[in-house]
Amino acid sequence: MSGGVSAITLDLRELTFIDSTGLHALVRAKERARTHGQQLILVGARPSARRLFELTCTEYLLDDQDVIGVIKQFTGSRTSLMGETLKTPS
């Protein structure tokens, strides 16, 4: 495990476009995370993006919306934007 991180959540709610290149990147990221003993959790895909996942038989990449509630239960409501570092309270 890298730096104590066991799961990474990627919120796709603001994703307005994804093509085969983006889809391939997500497949590879999910595989890489699994190889390193981590979990990549993809949530919030819009119907148009969800349709691409279905057409390409990659809907297995998408995690159920209920996952967000479970994650918050274990991590609190701590979230970060890309590039931000979460600081542990002293």
N, C-alpha and C positions, 0 to 999 in steps of 0.2 A: 504494500500500500504506500502511496506517495504522500508524505507529509501529513499522515493521519486522516486524509480525505477518503471516505468510503463511498460517497455518492455525490454526483454533480447533477443538478437539475437545470434543464434548459427549457425556459418558458417560450413557447412558440406563438403566444397570443398576438404579438405584433408582427409576425411573419406574414407578409402579403404576397410573396412570390418565392417559389422554390422550383428548381429544375433538376435535371439528372445529376448535375455536378454537385449541387447542394445536398441532394439525397444521398449520393455516394459518400460525401464527406460525413454525413450523419451515420451511415452504416459503418464506415471505418472507425469513427470516434467511439461508437458503441462497442465494436470489437476490441479496440485498443483499451478501453476502460475495463472490459471483462478480463482481458489478458493480464491487467495489472491489479486484479482483485477489487476493482471499483465498479460502480454502477452509474451509467448515464441514463438519466430519467428525462424523457421528453414529454412535456405536458402542454395543453392549451392549443393544439393545432386547430386552425380554422377549417371549415368544411372543404374549401378548395384545396388546401394542403392535404387534408385527410384523404381526399379523393385520390390524389397522386400516390399516397402511400398504399391505398387499396388497389389501385390499378397495377402497381409494381410489386404487389405481394410483400410489401415491407411494413404493413400496419403493425407487425409485431414490435416495431421500434417505439410505437406510441404507448405511453402509459396512461392508465385511467385517471380522470380528473380527481378522484378520491385520493390519489397518491399525495397531492399537495397537502391535504389535511393530515395525513400520516407523517409526512416529513416535518411539518410544523410542530407536531406533537413531540417529536424527538429532538428537534433543533431549536424550538421556539420560533419566533417569527423572523429570525435572523436571515436576511437575504443580502446578496450583494450584486452589484452590476459588474459586467465584465471589466476586469482590471482592478476592481476594488478589493482590498484586503479586509476580511472581517477581523475585528479586534475583540479579543476576549476581555470582558470586564475584569478590572483588578479587584 
